[in-house]
Amino acid sequence: MPSYETELHIALLAIQRATLLTQPIFHNPAKGTLSKSDSSPVTVGDFGAQALIISAIRHNFPQDEIVGEEEASPLRQNPSLAHRILDLVKDARLQDAEAESLLGGEVQDMETMLQAIDAGNSQGGNQGRVWALDPIDGTKGFLRGGQYAVCLALIEDGDVKVGVLGCPNLPVDDSAPLSADVGDGQEGRGVLFSAVKGYGATSRALGKGALLPEKRIYMKEVTDIAEATFCESVEAGHSSQGDQAAIAKELGITRESVRMDSQAKYGSIARGAGDLYLRLPVRKDYQEKIWDHAAGDLIVREAGGEVTDAEGRSLDFGRGRTLEGNKGVVAAPTAVHTRVLEAVKKVISRN
């Protein structure tokens, strides 16, 4: 079985470097925000992180395709914003010369940066190697001062092989209680989650240079489903919170759910800080994007969990840029996943 050791190492360093760009922007009230064609927000952090990560992938794996969330046309129409992003990209360097060199070093000029952003234009599919990238997952949380994640996964022939999540605002301590709180800038926050298929899942503190030590993470064993803790999306437009409340009632869960943005939810349940993550369809025609789930899906499964859609099917990352063959997400420890899924189906059937 391939270990994907090189791919994992580059992905971890690339995500760590990108968080060096995103974190100062997170703490800056002026985030350079634009609205995309679907009315969702995008910031200078999204563009800059995508440029950095794709540059690292192209340097190391030039034949691989990349499915990235952003594209550079808004920057070509706004030179002043593009120059601001280029400055941020050039300033984001790992404080370890060897690690920085592995990623290809500094992005040299404007056109190189724009071409890197636009290289995330793959249509995906079930053949070959495709990286799925979300430079800032949870942009609304990023703008609000909440949780966000920098997400990267390698999909080979439609199967997720490597997943990495950088969650700068989660506590490093894997045993810390689940909370959407981001702290007040104190030490002890910033986590890199990762997994390789067949090799388990790990967490480590986010650093600024070479990678810091890792440790294995595992889903928490749930013996009484009524005592479980739900994670759900903050944005009501992302998941049906009414259905989620009905499912909690069906399972006898009285503990209040924790609402947080981004794939930080996947990381949180993978290390046992929470137990269940539901993302329930709000519209019949809505299709989830592969970059919103690929890394988190693998990390939870490698930590001992099960992830399916609301009908019990595995998430299919080989259908293109979206999960067009799936509806919703149900993530839970393997031992209780069937019970949770039954409750989900029962509640959704009433709609």
C-alpha positions as CSV (number, residue, x, y, z in Angstrom):
1,M,0.0,0.0,0.0
2,P,1.5,3.4,-1.0
3,S,2.3,5.5,2.1
4,Y,1.9,8.9,0.4
5,E,4.7,10.1,2.8
6,T,5.9,12.8,0.4
7,E,2.4,14.0,-0.5
8,L,1.5,14.2,3.2
9,H,4.7,16.1,4.1
10,I,4.2,18.7,1.4
11,A,0.5,19.1,2.1
12,L,1.2,19.7,5.8
13,L,3.9,22.3,5.1
14,A,1.8,24.0,2.5
15,I,-1.2,24.3,4.8
16,Q,1.1,25.5,7.7
17,R,2.6,28.2,5.4
18,A,-0.8,29.3,4.2
19,T,-2.0,29.8,7.8
20,L,0.9,32.3,8.3
21,L,-0.8,34.4,5.7
22,T,-4.4,33.9,6.9
23,Q,-3.9,34.6,10.6
24,P,-2.8,38.2,10.4
25,I,-5.7,38.9,8.0
26,F,-8.1,37.2,10.5
27,H,-7.1,39.7,13.2
28,N,-7.3,42.7,10.8
29,P,-10.7,44.3,10.5
30,A,-10.0,45.2,6.8
31,K,-10.0,41.8,5.1
32,G,-10.3,43.0,1.5
33,T,-13.7,41.3,0.9
34,L,-15.4,40.8,-2.5
35,S,-18.7,39.0,-3.4
36,K,-18.6,36.2,-5.9
37,S,-21.2,35.4,-8.5
38,D,-23.1,33.2,-6.0
39,S,-23.1,36.1,-3.5
40,S,-20.7,34.2,-1.2
41,P,-17.8,36.3,0.2
42,V,-14.1,35.9,-0.7
43,T,-11.2,37.7,1.0
44,V,-7.6,38.5,0.3
45,G,-6.8,35.5,2.5
46,D,-8.7,33.1,0.2
47,F,-6.8,34.3,-2.8
48,G,-3.4,34.4,-1.1
49,A,-3.7,31.0,0.6
50,Q,-4.8,29.4,-2.7
51,A,-1.8,30.9,-4.5
52,L,0.6,29.6,-1.9
53,I,-0.8,26.1,-1.7
54,I,-1.1,25.6,-5.5
55,S,2.5,26.9,-5.9
56,A,3.7,24.2,-3.5
57,I,1.7,21.5,-5.3
58,R,2.9,22.5,-8.7
59,H,6.5,22.6,-7.6
60,N,6.3,19.1,-6.2
61,F,3.7,17.4,-8.3
62,P,3.5,19.2,-11.6
63,Q,1.4,16.6,-13.4
64,D,-1.3,16.6,-10.8
65,E,-4.6,18.4,-11.3
66,I,-6.1,20.8,-8.7
67,V,-9.7,21.6,-7.9
68,G,-9.6,25.0,-6.1
69,E,-12.4,27.2,-4.9
70,E,-11.2,30.5,-6.2
71,E,-10.1,31.9,-9.6
72,A,-8.1,35.0,-10.4
73,S,-10.3,37.1,-12.7
74,P,-11.5,39.5,-9.9
75,L,-7.8,40.3,-9.3
76,R,-7.0,40.9,-12.9
77,Q,-9.8,43.5,-12.8
78,N,-8.6,45.0,-9.5
79,P,-4.8,45.6,-9.7
80,S,-4.6,47.4,-6.4
81,L,-6.1,44.4,-4.6
82,A,-3.9,42.0,-6.5
83,H,-0.8,43.9,-5.4
84,R,-2.0,43.8,-1.8
85,I,-2.3,40.0,-2.1
86,L,1.0,39.6,-3.8
87,D,2.7,41.5,-0.8
88,L,1.0,39.1,1.6
89,V,2.0,36.0,-0.4
90,K,5.6,37.2,-0.6
91,D,5.7,37.8,3.2
92,A,4.3,34.3,4.1
93,R,7.5,32.3,4.6
94,L,8.1,29.3,6.8
95,Q,10.8,30.0,9.4
96,D,12.8,27.0,8.3
97,A,14.9,27.3,5.2
98,E,14.7,23.6,4.3
99,A,10.9,23.5,4.7
100,E,10.4,26.6,2.7
101,S,12.7,25.3,-0.1
102,L,10.6,22.1,-0.3
103,L,7.6,24.2,-1.2
104,G,9.5,26.0,-3.9
105,G,10.2,29.2,-2.1
106,E,8.8,32.6,-2.8
107,V,6.1,33.3,-5.4
108,Q,8.2,35.5,-7.8
109,D,5.8,37.9,-9.4
110,M,2.2,39.0,-10.1
111,E,1.6,36.8,-13.2
112,T,3.0,33.7,-11.4
113,M,0.6,34.3,-8.5
114,L,-2.4,34.8,-10.8
115,Q,-1.6,31.7,-12.8
116,A,-1.2,29.7,-9.6
117,I,-4.7,30.8,-8.4
118,D,-6.2,29.9,-11.8
119,A,-4.5,26.5,-11.8
120,G,-7.3,25.3,-9.5
121,N,-9.6,25.0,-12.5
122,S,-9.7,21.2,-12.8
123,Q,-13.1,19.6,-13.3
124,G,-12.1,16.7,-11.0
125,G,-13.4,13.2,-11.8
126,N,-12.6,9.6,-11.0
127,Q,-9.3,9.2,-13.0
128,G,-5.8,10.3,-12.0
129,R,-4.6,12.5,-9.1
130,V,-6.6,15.5,-8.2
131,W,-6.0,17.8,-5.2
132,A,-9.1,19.4,-3.7
133,L,-8.3,22.8,-2.0
134,D,-10.4,25.2,0.1
135,P,-8.0,28.0,1.0
136,I,-10.4,29.3,3.7
137,D,-13.2,27.0,4.5
138,G,-15.8,29.0,6.5
139,T,-15.1,32.4,5.0
140,K,-18.2,33.8,6.9
141,G,-16.7,32.5,10.1
142,F,-13.4,34.0,9.1
143,L,-15.1,37.4,8.7
144,R,-17.2,37.0,11.8
145,G,-14.2,36.1,14.0
146,G,-15.1,32.4,14.3
147,Q,-13.6,29.1,13.3
148,Y,-12.2,28.5,9.9
149,A,-10.0,25.9,8.2
150,V,-7.4,25.7,5.4
151,C,-8.2,22.4,3.7
152,L,-6.3,20.2,1.2
153,A,-6.9,16.6,0.1
154,L,-5.4,14.3,-2.5
155,I,-7.9,12.3,-4.4
156,E,-6.7,9.4,-6.6
157,D,-9.0,7.7,-9.1
158,G,-11.9,9.2,-7.1
159,D,-10.7,7.9,-3.7
160,V,-9.4,10.3,-1.0
161,K,-5.8,9.2,-0.1
162,V,-4.5,12.2,1.9
163,G,-6.3,14.9,4.0
164,V,-5.0,17.9,5.9
165,L,-6.9,20.5,7.8
166,G,-5.2,23.6,9.3
167,C,-7.5,25.0,12.1
168,P,-5.7,28.1,13.5
169,N,-8.4,28.9,16.1
170,L,-9.0,25.4,17.6
171,P,-7.2,24.6,20.9
172,V,-4.1,22.5,20.5
173,D,-5.1,20.3,23.4
174,D,-7.1,17.4,22.0
175,S,-8.9,16.9,25.3
176,A,-10.2,20.5,25.4
177,P,-14.0,20.6,25.6
178,L,-15.8,21.3,22.3
179,S,-16.5,25.0,21.9
180,A,-16.9,27.5,19.1
181,D,-14.9,30.0,21.1
182,V,-11.7,31.2,19.3
183,G,-10.0,32.6,22.4
184,D,-8.5,36.1,22.5
185,G,-5.2,35.5,20.7
186,Q,-3.6,33.6,23.6
187,E,-1.2,30.8,23.1
188,G,-2.3,27.2,22.8
189,R,-4.4,27.5,19.6
190,G,-3.8,26.3,16.1
191,V,-4.0,22.6,15.0
192,L,-3.0,20.6,12.0
193,F,-5.1,17.5,11.5
194,S,-4.0,14.9,8.9
195,A,-4.7,11.4,7.7
196,V,-3.5,9.0,5.0
197,K,-5.8,6.2,4.0
198,G,-5.0,3.1,5.9
199,Y,-2.5,4.8,8.2
200,G,-4.7,6.6,10.8
201,A,-5.3,10.2,11.7
202,T,-3.1,12.6,13.7
203,S,-3.0,16.1,15.1
204,R,-0.1,18.4,15.9
205,A,0.3,22.1,16.8
206,L,0.5,24.5,14.0
207,G,4.0,26.0,13.9
208,K,5.9,28.6,11.8
209,G,8.7,26.5,10.5
210,A,9.4,22.7,10.4
211,L,6.5,20.5,11.4
212,L,6.0,19.9,15.1
213,P,5.5,16.5,16.7
214,E,2.3,14.6,15.9
215,K,0.1,12.3,17.9
216,R,-2.6,9.8,16.9
217,I,-6.3,10.8,17.4
218,Y,-9.4,8.7,17.7
219,M,-13.1,9.2,17.8
220,K,-14.5,9.1,21.3
221,E,-16.4,5.9,22.2
222,V,-20.1,6.7,22.6
223,T,-21.8,4.2,24.9
224,D,-24.9,6.2,25.5
225,I,-26.2,8.1,22.4
226,A,-28.3,10.4,24.6
227,E,-25.0,11.8,26.0
228,A,-23.5,12.6,22.6
229,T,-22.6,16.1,21.5
230,F,-23.6,17.4,18.1
231,C,-21.5,19.7,15.9
232,E,-23.5,21.7,13.3
233,S,-23.0,24.6,10.9
234,V,-23.4,28.2,12.1
235,E,-25.1,29.3,8.9
236,A,-28.7,28.1,8.6
237,G,-28.3,28.2,4.9
238,H,-25.7,25.5,5.0
239,S,-27.7,22.9,7.0
240,S,-31.2,22.4,8.2
241,Q,-31.0,23.3,11.9
242,G,-34.7,22.4,12.5
243,D,-34.1,18.9,11.2
244,Q,-31.0,18.6,13.3
245,A,-33.0,19.5,16.5
246,A,-35.6,16.9,15.6
247,I,-32.9,14.3,15.1
248,A,-31.4,15.1,18.5
249,K,-34.8,14.7,20.1
250,E,-35.3,11.4,18.3
251,L,-32.0,10.2,19.7
252,G,-32.8,11.5,23.2
253,I,-29.9,14.0,23.1
254,T,-30.6,17.0,25.3
255,R,-27.2,18.6,25.3
256,E,-27.1,21.8,23.3
257,S,-25.3,21.4,19.9
258,V,-22.1,23.3,19.2
259,R,-22.3,25.5,16.1
260,M,-19.0,26.2,14.4
261,D,-17.9,27.1,10.9
262,S,-15.8,25.0,8.5
263,Q,-14.2,21.6,8.5
264,A,-13.0,22.3,12.0
265,K,-16.1,20.3,12.9
266,Y,-14.6,17.2,11.3
267,G,-11.3,17.7,13.2
268,S,-13.2,18.2,16.4
269,I,-15.1,15.0,16.3
270,A,-12.1,13.1,15.0
271,R,-10.2,13.8,18.1
272,G,-13.2,13.1,20.4
273,A,-14.0,16.7,21.4
274,G,-17.4,16.2,19.8
275,D,-19.3,13.1,18.7
276,L,-21.6,13.7,15.8
277,Y,-21.6,16.0,12.8
278,L,-24.7,16.4,10.6
279,R,-25.0,18.6,7.5
280,L,-28.6,18.2,6.3
281,P,-29.8,19.4,2.9
282,V,-31.7,22.7,2.9
283,R,-32.6,22.4,-0.8
284,K,-33.2,19.4,-2.9
285,D,-31.1,20.8,-5.7
286,Y,-28.1,21.7,-3.5
287,Q,-24.8,20.0,-4.3
288,E,-21.9,20.1,-1.8
289,K,-18.5,21.0,-3.1
290,I,-15.8,18.4,-2.8
291,W,-13.3,20.8,-1.2
292,D,-15.7,21.3,1.7
293,H,-15.5,17.7,2.7
294,A,-12.7,15.6,1.2
295,A,-10.0,16.2,3.9
296,G,-12.4,16.0,6.8
297,D,-14.2,12.9,5.5
298,L,-10.9,11.0,5.5
299,I,-9.6,12.3,8.8
300,V,-12.9,11.2,10.6
301,R,-12.8,7.7,8.9
302,E,-9.2,7.2,9.8
303,A,-9.9,8.2,13.4
304,G,-12.4,5.4,13.7
305,G,-15.6,7.1,12.5
306,E,-18.0,6.5,9.6
307,V,-19.1,9.2,7.1
308,T,-22.0,8.8,4.7
309,D,-24.7,11.0,3.2
310,A,-28.2,11.2,4.6
311,E,-29.2,8.0,2.7
312,G,-26.2,5.9,3.9
313,R,-24.0,6.2,0.9
314,S,-20.3,6.9,1.1
315,L,-19.4,10.4,-0.2
316,D,-18.3,10.1,-3.8
317,F,-15.4,12.4,-4.6
318,G,-15.0,11.1,-8.2
319,R,-18.0,12.9,-9.8
320,G,-16.4,16.2,-10.5
321,R,-16.2,19.4,-8.5
322,T,-19.4,18.6,-6.4
323,L,-20.8,15.7,-4.5
324,E,-23.6,15.4,-7.0
325,G,-24.3,11.8,-6.1
326,N,-24.8,12.6,-2.4
327,K,-27.3,14.5,-0.2
328,G,-26.1,15.8,3.1
329,V,-23.4,14.4,5.5
330,V,-23.7,12.1,8.6
331,A,-20.5,11.6,10.5
332,A,-20.4,9.6,13.7
333,P,-18.4,6.9,15.6
334,T,-18.8,3.7,13.7
335,A,-20.6,1.9,16.6
336,V,-23.5,4.4,16.6
337,H,-23.5,5.6,13.0
338,T,-26.4,3.2,12.0
339,R,-28.5,4.5,14.9
340,V,-27.9,8.1,13.9
341,L,-28.6,7.4,10.3
342,E,-31.9,5.8,11.2
343,A,-32.9,8.9,13.0
344,V,-31.8,11.1,10.1
345,K,-33.9,9.1,7.6
346,K,-36.9,9.1,9.9
347,V,-36.9,12.9,10.4
348,I,-36.2,13.7,6.7
349,S,-39.0,11.4,5.6
350,R,-41.5,13.7,7.4
351,N,-40.5,16.6,5.2
